[in-house]
């Protein structure tokens, strides 16, 4: 495998998930043999690309290996090429030993992914690397510039979710408006006025109410809705669509 790796280009993925209350990011151990509780060596899911591998295919491979999921939303959002991004001698030494290559400088292409936490399927690799969800509001220190990459991914998600229906990648197929509002608040990092939010959402023809209510909740069951992608696409053809 080492001979097939490109020592100069990597792909790193910021994998976002939502658990009804918090937006979270999936982080892994730097090395399966390390204990993150003692070493603190956490990282974003990523790797050097394979020679001849298209970047998006590398991102899809990494996501599939860690989560077991395919056909998940992936978006390239940045290139990180600071010559000093590998300056940490300890981290650089680890990368050189792990890859078996004389790595000196690596340019990484970053993607963000949106998945439903309750549908993530653990794989042998995710278990070996102790993949865990961490709240985006308190992501611990990671190797290299991975904290900067994660923050940049979150900033991009915040901008793009205002004009793209990204939030529905993180929600159940049928959702209540309070679930949708909590998701927006978790991503934007602020509270939204409940009445105004509902008025805006109820005016959107592609968020369709159902004749169906929540089950198994302690509070009064809320009306469920679905996102109609066909209606969204037809409207977007002639307009700039703002979700909220």
Secondary structure, DSSP 4 states (H G I P E B T S, - for coil): -GGGEEEEEEEEEEEEEE-SS-EEEEEEESSTTS-HHHH--EEEEEEEEETT--HHHHHHHHHHHHH---S-EEEEEEEE--TTTT--HHHHHHHHHHHTS-----EEEEEEEEEEGGGPPP-HHHHHTT-EEEEGGGPPPBSTTHHHHHHHHHHHHHHHTTTS-GGGGSS-SSEEHHHHHHHHHHHHTS---HHHHHHHHHT-TTEEEEEEE--S-SSPPPEEEEE-HHHHHHHHTTS-----
